[in-house]
Amino acid sequence: MPQNIKKIRFENDYSEGAHPAVLSRIQEANLVQRAGYGLDDACLAAADSIRSRVGRQDADVHFLTGGTSANLIALTAFLRPHEAVICTDTAHIHVHETGAIEAAGHKLITLSAPDGKLSPAPIEEAALRFTDEHMVKPRLVFIANATELGTHYTLSELRSLRAVCDKLGLLLYMDGARLGNALAASDAEWADLPNLLDAFYIGGTKNGALFGEAMVIVNDRLKPYFRYVIKQRGGMMAKGFLLGLQFQALFENDLYMEMARHANAMADELRAALAEKRIPLSPATKTNQVFAVMPNGMIRTLSKRYAFHAMQPIDEQHTVVRLVASWATTREMVSAFRNDLIKI
């Protein structure tokens, strides 16, 4: 490929800067003086918008810089030193956060989940293996929605997780880096989340923001002193209003979900192109992440023009690759991929 032709990127959903409405909001407010550390009017207004969207005026909302930081701060604040986390063996906190949670002193109890989702029976079995003070105490169930494998939880599945957590006295926490994509594909609604989760964050970085996540805490026992942990763990921005301004824009006129639905729709077109070529999906997904089992020769050919992740070999001839669509993915990008795929 000629050096002056840039690759079309399907490797993630944060390759672009931010939606123009987000940039416009920051530009318009650029010279407005505001209080620091998230105590400004923009953060307060954005928090109110989120409370209204989830239907819980009693929720605490905090704006944080990124997903790893959000998970580390939350689990540090919610857990005592001897308490542990139950998660899948593909969970972001287990695979892609450089041991941040373990470095904070909390053991991860990982469960096999081929589709990336936890279910009640393995959680109960794992929790009951830890019986006394010679072991860590399972305290929190960590899920991601959408998962690292692009799957999403249905409302029924979330209710089942809530039930087993209540039975065992466990907290239920959701990593929502791709929450918009999950909700756009699911029968769960915004208003269901605070009734089923103790805390969750709403991802901005992977859905049209420059950066930033919104932590929503519903359980009253988890609310006190959270800002102390934000500060101690390096997550408190002096210019916190930059986060508030972005989330104001994201939650106006349904922009957040509009972008998520667009990303899912572009992924649907990628899935259709792969089906046309009879390329199997593993696992099958409905969100903006697509996992396909491709012949290695096809991967090499497509890699000349497209950026995507080769995840793991299936056999000597085939590898699972991940294609990700974003709010900024265009039909022209997807059509180009389809046309090149068909030619191979």
N, C-alpha and C positions, 0 to 999 in steps of 0.2 A: 504494500500500500504506500503511495507517495507520502512523504513526511509532512506535507502541508495539509493533509486531510486528517482531521481529528476523529477519534473514535466516538461512536455513539455509546453512551454509558448506561448500562443496566445493572451496575454492580451494587448500587444502594439507592436510598431515597433522600440523600442529603448531599448530592453532588452540586446542586445549584445553591444560590444564596438564599433568597427569601421571596415570597410572593410580593408583587408590587404594592399591594395594600398595606403590607407590614412595613416595607421600606418607606412608603409615603407617610405612614403614621409617625415613624421615627423622625423623618425629615421635617415634617410640620412642627414637631415639638422640640426640635433640636436646640433652640436657644431659650426654651422655657426653663426657668429655674425651678428645681424640685428638691424635696427632701431626699436623703439617701437611705440606703440599706433596706429598700422595699417598704418604706413607711410613707410613700408619696401617694398622691391622689390617683395616679395612673394604676398603680398596683392595687389600691383599694377598690377602684372601679372594676378592674379586671377580675378581682376576687369575687365581687358581687355578681358579675356576669356568670361566672362559673357556678356559684351557689344557685343562681336562678336556673341554670341549665340542668344541674343535677337534682334540683328540687329540695335542697337542704340548706336552709339559712343558718343552721347551727354548725356547718362544716368549717373547719379552719383551712385556709388556702395559703400556701407558701410558694414563691417562685424561685426555682433553682436553675442552675446553669446547664446541666446535662444529665443523661440517664445514669451513668455510673455513680456520679456524685449523689444523685437523688436516692438511689438504692442504698448506698453506703450511709448516708445521713439518716434515712428512715430506719434502717435496721439497727443502726447504732442507738438511735433514740428509743426504739420500741422494745429492745431486748436487754435483759440483764446479762452479766458476763457469762453465766453458766448455761444460757439458753441457746438453742440451735434452730436452724432453718431447714424445712423440708422443701425440696425443689426437684425438678427433672434433671437428668444428666445432660441435657442440652441447654439448660437455663443460662441466661446471660451472666448471672452472678457466678456461675460455676465455670463457664468456658471462656468468657470474653471480658472479664473485669480484673484480670491479673491478681486474683486472690484477695480483692479488696475486703470482702466480708470476713474471710478467714484472718486477714491481717488485723481486723478490728476485734478478733477474739471469738468469733462465732463459727461453730462447726456447721458445714453444709451436709445434710443427709440427702443424698441424691437417689432418685428413683428412675428406673428405666421407663421411657415413654416414647415408643416409636413414632407417635404422631405429635409429640411435643407437649401433650396435655396431661395433667394430673387427673386422677380419678379417686373416689373416696376409699375403696378397699386397700390399695397400696399405702395410702396415707395412714390409715388406721393400723395396718400391719406394722409400718415403720415406727409409728409413735409408740406402740405398745412394746417394742423391743427395748426401749430405754426405761428402766424400771426403778432406779434409785440414784442416790447422790454420788455413786461412783461413775456415773455416766452423765453426759450432757442431757438437758431436758428439752425435748422438742417443744417449741413455743409458737412458731410462725410458719405458715404455708405460703410460699412464694410462687405466684403464677405470672405469666406474661400473656397479654392479650392485645394484639396477635402474638402467637408464640414465635420462637426462633425458627420454627419450621413452617411458618406462614399459616398455620391452622388457627382457628378461633374457637372460643367457648360459646356454646349456646346458653340461653337463659336457664334451661333445665340443668345443664352441667354446672353452671355457677351456683344454682340453688342447692345442688347435691354437695358441692364443696362447702358451702356455708353450713349445711346440716352436719357434716362430719366434723368440721371445725368446732361447731357449738358442742357437739357430743364429747369431743376430746379436750375442750378448753384451749383451742388454738386460735391464733390470729390469722386472718386471711388478708394478704397484701398483694396488690396487682401492679406489676410493671406495665405501664401504658405507653411505652415508646411509640407503638403503632395502634393506639387505642381507637383512633378514628377509623382506620381500615377495618379493625375488628367489628366495631359497631355497625359500620356500613354493610358488612357481610352477615350480620347476626340478627337474631330476633330480640336480643337484649337492647334496652334503651338506656339513655343517660340516667333516667330516674331510678333504674333498677340498681345501679352501682352502689350508692350509699346504703341501700338496704341489705346488700350482700357482702360488702367489703368493709374492713376496718379502716383501710387507707388505700389510696391508689394515686398514681400520678398520670397526668395528661401530657403526652409527648408533643412538643412543639418542634424540636430539632428535625424530626423525620416527617413533619407535615407542614412545611411552609414557613416556619420561623427561621430567623438567622441562627438562633440557639435558644434553649430554654425549655423547662418543663414546669408544670404546675402540680404541686403535691396537695392532695385533698385528704384531710384527716377527719374521719367521722366519729370514731370511737373516742369518747371523752377522756378515757384513761390515757390515751396516747398524745393528747394535745399539750400538756404542760411542758414548758421549757424547750420546745422544739427549736426555737430560734437560737438558743444557746448552742445546740448541737450543730446547727447550720454554720454558725460562726466558728466553732471549734474545728470543724472539719473542712474549713476553707470554702464554703459554699455561699457566703454572704457577699453579694456584689455591692460595692459602694454606689455604683450607678444602677441600682436595682430597678429604677424606673424604666430602663431599657427593656426589661422583661415584662413589666406591666403594660407598656405601650404595645408590645407585640401581641400579648394575649388579649388586649382590648380589640385589636384588629382581627385576630383569629376568631373571636366569638361574636363578631358583629355580622349580621346578614347571613348566618349559617356558613361562613367562609370555611371554617375548620372542617365541617363535614362535606362541603362541596369539593374541597381538595382531596379528601380521603376517597370519596366516591369516584372522582376522576382517576385517581391512581389505581383503584380496583378495576375500573372499566378498561384502562390501558392494559392491565395484567390479564384481564379476560381476553383481550385481543391477542396477546402473546400466547395464552393457552390455546386459543382457537388455531393459531398458526402452527403450533406444535402438534395439535391433534390432526391437522391437515397432513402433516408429514408423518403421522403415526408414531410420534415420539412419546413414550409413557411419562407420566408425572409421578413423582414420589417424594413427599406425599401429595395427594390432590388438595388444592387450596382454593379459597375464594377471595383472599385478600390480595394485597399488592405484591406479594412474594410468590414466585413461581419456581418450582423445583422440577427439573427435567432430567431424565436419564438419556444422555447423548453418547453416540459413538465418539471415540477420542479423535478420529480424523475430522469429524464434523466440528468438534470443539476447536481444533487447531485452525480450521478454515474460517470459522466465524470470529475467532479471536483477532484476526487481522483487522477487522472493522468495528468490532463491538467489545466493550469491556463488561465482563461478568465474572462471577466467582465459580471456579471449579471446586466443589465441596469435598467429595470423597469418591474413590474408585468403587465401582460395583463388581467389576471383573477386569480382566486384562484389556478388554476392548471398550468398556463403557464407564462413564463417570457421571455422578450427579452434579449438575450445575444449577446455580441460583441466578434468576433474572428478577430484577426489582424495578417496578414502575413507581414514579413519583407524581406529585402535583404538577410538575413541569414537563412530564413526558408527553410528547405529541404523537398524534396518529401518523405523522410522517415518519417519525423514528420507528414506530412499530411496523409500518408498512415496508420500510426499507429492510428491517430484519426479516420479515415474512418473505419478501421477494428473494433475498439472499439465501434464506433457509430452503426454499423450494428448489433453487438451482443446484443445491448440493446433491 
